[in-house]
Amino acid sequence: MIRTALTALVTFALVGPALAGESKTAKARPDPGEMDCDHPAAAEGRPSEKVGSRGLIIRGKKIGKPANVQLADLLASPERQQGKEVVVEGKVRRACERMGCWMELADMDEGPGVRITFKNYGFFVPVDSAGAKAKVAGTVKIVELSEATAAHYESEGARVAQDAKGSRREVQLVASGVELRR
């Protein structure tokens, strides 16, 4: 009798919240196919996080060294840095408005910039990162974007440049670490 009562009590404690639509475990991450953005789901709570007025936010690995490449130099001759690990600093011109899965680093509001993506989508930046000062460590890539990828970025708030021939070539940095400061 006591064994049956104990079994019923334990079962109710474990199953009861699920039947009521509650869960004591972390919520399941949404299926990337069901999201507006086709990237992997962000860690819970990250997309809505804000940079704040004067805070420092660190994503990925902490960057323990100063910038070793000027953003203007990287944009002027990205081929020299292709495949190399660099640290750059600049202003965040734009960030993904849906979940913070990319940002653009630039010295000016118009003109070329560097698209920052995050290694293995292991972290994201706050969606309000535009305007923040950023220090980024990562690997330089020169990428020819497909029409679908360019349209995807544009749907998230990006501006993707197109040359006279219609190609969409851009400089990207696959970040292993990001520091944001207002």
N, C-alpha and C positions, 0 to 999 in steps of 0.2 A: 504494500500500500504506500509506504513512504517512498520507495523506489519509483513508483508510478507517478506520485505527486511531484517528486524532484524532476523527473524526466519532462513532465508537462510544464513545469515552471521554467526550466532551461529552454525548452522548445519555444515557449511563449516569448521569453526574453530575446531570443535570436530571431524569430520569425515575425513577431508582433509588429516591430517597426517597419519591416518590409511590406507587410500587409497594409499598413497605414500610410504607405507612400514615403516613409522616412528611411534614412539610413545613417548608421553611425560611422560608416566608412566614407572615404573620400568619394565624391561624385565621379562617375565614369567620364572620361574625356570624350567629347563628341567625335564621331567618325569624320575624318577629314573630307570625305565625299559629301557629307551633309552640311558642311560649313560654306559660308560665302567665299572664303578664301580656301584655295586648295592645298595650302601648306599643312603640315602636321599641327595638331592642336597645341596651343600655348599651355604652359604650366598654369594651373588654376589660379586666378586672381591677377595674373600678369597683364592682360590686355587693358584692364581698367585702371591700372596703377598710374599715378601721376608723377611727373618729375618734381613738382613743387617749386617754390619760389627761390630757394637758395640751396637746395639739397644736392648731394652727390649720390648718384645711382651707379652701381657697378654691376655689369652683366658679364657672364662668362668668367674667364680667368682675369685676375688682377694684373694690371699693366705696371710692371716695376721699372720701366725705363722711359726716358723722354722721347719725344718724336724724333725719328731719324731721317724722315723724308718730308719735305714741305709739300703740302697739298698742290700748290701751283706747279711744282716740278713734276709731281706724279701725273698730273693732267697734261702737261706739256709733252712728256715723253714716257708714256706708260710702258712701252716695250722694254725699257731699261730695267723695270722692276717686275716684269711678268714672272709669276711663280715664286717671287721672293716674299719673305716675311718682313713687314714694315710696321712702323708705328707712325700715324699721322694725327694731326689735330685740325679741327675746323668747326664751322657752325653747321648744325643740322638744319638743312633747308626744308626738308619734308620727311615724314615718316608714314608708314603704312597706317591708314586711318581705321583699318578693321581690327588688326591684332598686333601691330608693331613688328611685323616679320621682316622689314627692311627699313632703311633710312637713306637719305641722300646727304652727303657731306659736301659743302661748297664754301667758297670764300665770298661769293656774290649771290644775289637773288636770281639773276639770269646767267646764262652761259653754262659751261660744262660743270659737272659735279661727279662725284664718285658714289655709286650705289653700294651701300653696306648691307650685306646679308650675313647670316649668322651660322657658324659652322654646325652642320648637321641639324639645323633648326633647334639647337640645344638651348637657346634662350632668345628672348625678344626684348624690345625696348618699349617704354610707355608710348601710347598712341599720341600723346601731346608733346613729344620730344622736339618738334620743330622749334627752332629758336635757341635751343640749348647748345652749349659748347661741348664738343665731344673729343675724346682721345680714343683712338681705335687701333688695336693691334690685329693684324691678319695678313692673309696672302692675297697678292694682287692677281687679278684675272682680267683679260680683255675678252669681252663676250659679244658675239653677234646674236642679238635677240630674235627669236621667231616672232611672227605676227601675234601668235596666241599669247606668248609671254609678255610682249609689249602691251597688248590689250589688257592682260591681267594686271600688270603694274599700274596702268592708267586707271583701271577700275578701282584701284585702292588709293588714288590720289597722286600718282606719279606723273611726271612729264617725261616722255621718252623722246629724245631727239632722233631725227631722221635726216640722213644726208641727201644730196641731190639724186643719188641713184636709188633711194628708197631703203637703204640698209639702216639697221638700228644697232650700231656698235657702241658699246659703252665700257667704261672702266669700272670694275667691281672690286670690292675688297671683302673676302670671306673672313669675317671677324672671329677671333678666338676670345677677344675681350673688348669691352666697351666701358668707358667712364663718361657719364653725362653730368653736366653741372650747369646750373642757372646763374 
